[in-house]
């Protein structure tokens, strides 16, 4: 799971959902305080994940099933699991997070 600050994560979700492939974003968790979002990604993503301002939790992924209920106590689904989009492609997520960071920086530096 790739965890990012909520503001950047929400921008990335919008970018992914507006893209040509609207199915590109898989399940997304939010924490209880809505401070962070967690994008479910394929096993093995953590080995090469190096996006500043984010973290990728490493798992072995064996027998992974995405539950209907959020897997972390105090969290909830921003985008619940769906059969047609089990996880988010890491390359697509990386591009969306980069674009989101640029948008946030531009908005914060405006005026």
C-alpha positions in Angstrom: 0.0 0.0 0.0 1.3 3.5 -0.9 0.4 6.0 1.7 0.4 9.8 0.9 -0.9 13.0 2.6 -4.6 13.3 2.0 -4.4 16.5 -0.1 -2.0 15.0 -2.6 -3.9 11.7 -2.6 -7.2 13.3 -3.3 -5.7 15.3 -6.2 -4.2 12.0 -7.5 -7.6 10.2 -7.3 -9.2 13.1 -9.3 -6.4 12.9 -11.9 -6.7 9.1 -12.2 -10.5 9.2 -12.5 -10.5 12.0 -15.1 -7.9 10.1 -17.2 -8.6 8.2 -20.4 -8.8 5.0 -18.4 -11.2 5.8 -15.6 -10.7 2.3 -14.2 -7.0 3.1 -13.5 -7.5 3.6 -9.7 -8.1 0.7 -7.4 -9.2 0.7 -3.8 -8.2 3.7 -1.7 -8.3 3.8 2.1 -8.4 6.9 4.3 -7.4 7.1 7.9 -9.9 8.1 10.6 -8.5 11.6 10.7 -8.5 11.9 6.9 -4.8 12.9 7.1 -3.6 10.2 4.8 -4.8 8.1 1.9 -3.6 4.6 1.1 -3.6 3.2 -2.5 -3.5 -0.5 -2.8 -0.8 -1.5 -5.3 0.6 -4.9 -6.5 3.0 -6.9 -4.3 6.6 -6.1 -5.0 5.9 -2.3 -5.5 7.8 -1.3 -2.3 11.1 -2.6 -3.7 11.3 0.2 -6.3 9.1 2.8 -4.7 10.9 6.1 -4.2 8.4 8.9 -4.5 9.2 11.7 -2.0 6.5 12.4 0.6 5.0 8.9 0.3 5.6 5.5 1.9 5.1 2.0 0.4 4.4 -0.8 2.8 6.1 -4.0 1.8 4.1 -7.3 2.0 4.6 -10.7 0.5 1.2 -10.5 -1.1 0.6 -14.3 -0.9 -3.1 -15.1 -0.7 -4.0 -11.4 -0.6 -7.7 -10.8 -0.7 -9.1 -7.3 -0.5 -11.8 -7.4 2.1 -15.1 -5.5 1.8 -14.5 -4.0 5.2 -11.4 -1.7 5.6 -8.5 -3.8 6.7 -7.2 -1.2 9.2 -9.1 -0.3 12.3 -10.3 3.3 12.3 -10.0 3.6 8.5 -12.6 3.6 5.7 -12.8 3.2 2.0 -12.6 6.3 -0.1 -12.9 4.0 -3.1 -14.0 0.5 -2.2 -12.7 -2.6 -3.8 -14.1 -3.6 -7.2 -13.6 -6.8 -9.2 -12.6 -4.9 -12.4 -9.9 -2.8 -10.7 -8.3 -4.8 -7.9 -5.2 -2.5 -7.4 -3.7 0.7 -8.8 -0.8 0.3 -11.3 2.3 1.8 -9.6 3.5 3.6 -12.7 0.1 5.2 -13.2 0.0 6.2 -9.5 3.5 7.6 -9.6 2.6 9.9 -12.6 -0.6 11.0 -10.9 1.1 11.8 -7.6 3.8 13.8 -9.5 1.1 15.8 -11.3 -0.8 16.3 -8.0 2.4 17.6 -6.3 2.9 20.1 -9.1 -0.7 21.3 -8.9 -0.5 21.7 -5.2 2.8 23.6 -5.4 1.4 25.9 -8.1 -1.7 26.6 -6.0 0.3 27.2 -2.9 2.6 29.6 -4.7 -0.1 31.5 -6.5 -0.7 35.1 -5.3 
